[in-house]
Amino acid sequence: MRVALLTYSTKPRGGVVHTLALAEALARLGVDVTVWTLGRGGDGGFFRPVDPAVTVRVVPFEASSEESVGERIVRSIAVLREAFDPVDYDVVHAQDCISANAVRGTRYARTVHHLDTFTTPELAACHERAIVEPAAHICVSSAVAAEVQAGWGLSPTVIPNGVDAERFASADATDPAGLGSYVLAVGGIEPRKGSLALLEAFALLGRPDVKLVIAGGETLFDYRDYRAEWEARARELGVEPVVLGPVDHDALPSLVASAAVFAFPSTKEGFGLAAMEALAAGVPVVTSDLPVLREVFGTAVRFAADVPSLGVALKDALGNGGNPEEGRALASHYTWPTAAHRHLDFYQRFRAVRWGTGPSMRD
């Protein structure tokens, strides 16, 4: 079976991490997998090495400081569409709205990792088309699948994420970066990651011996105004966060494992892969109180519904990390081989839809 997985970036965002891990797990099952992506900023490959059993196609995409976010979205779609030929594959599987729009005109499947509300017209249209036009849908949690069903009358197949639990469970937790005691958030400074709420909650701790560390942040979108607001508020609160930016793939597990607490105050999520990796590392996790995170994490994390409760949960986690074994066991439950087997079953059914010889998978 020839499968094309398409994503929008080479950077370590959640959907890209998912795409590569899924591709490698499928290849180990004997599937002929090709991953297509856009090489932004001169990138000729992904943020980490990819198993050579997976074919990688990086389409050059030159950055332009002159264009708006909307213009960049439209051009991203056009460049990927021009390079990709769906005829070569039995299954075409897009992982985001940009790659989904790039493969319009063929029958394709799409994973809806989470739903967003966009104000940029081009991005809002991209998001809508990438939900209504696919011939079949996958969601990584039942909560997101329920949102898709409620909003569009569709019934996605639910296939949870896998987690490379051992990579984080075996990481060096002796603070090789020399940061001391810290609360860690991964994903950069942006509205969906709840960065302002985390800043406010951290200030409530009153713990000068503990740092707030922010890692990650590669994104297609322009969050400069939000970042400026966040930095101004940090100065007002007297908080001096350590902003690392993108962290090398090999260094990330130790950074996570050495944290005193992992903070995950997102406003929207599809599964919570970064928080699950922290559980695998034995780190206490505090998350926002979202239905999807209740579904995925159960009793293994502390939930917070607002800034005051987030501050209380962080303080409690710093004082009493609890038993890490529940979190480790939960993380080890979600494996990429299991996800790959379930995707392969989905693909075998979808292949008939792709070529018009089987029933619809849309409902």
Summary of the structure (lengths in Angstrom):
residues: 363
radius of gyration: 20.2
end to end distance: 24.4
largest distance: 64.5
contacts: 1252
relative contact order: 0.14
helix: 43%
strand: 17%
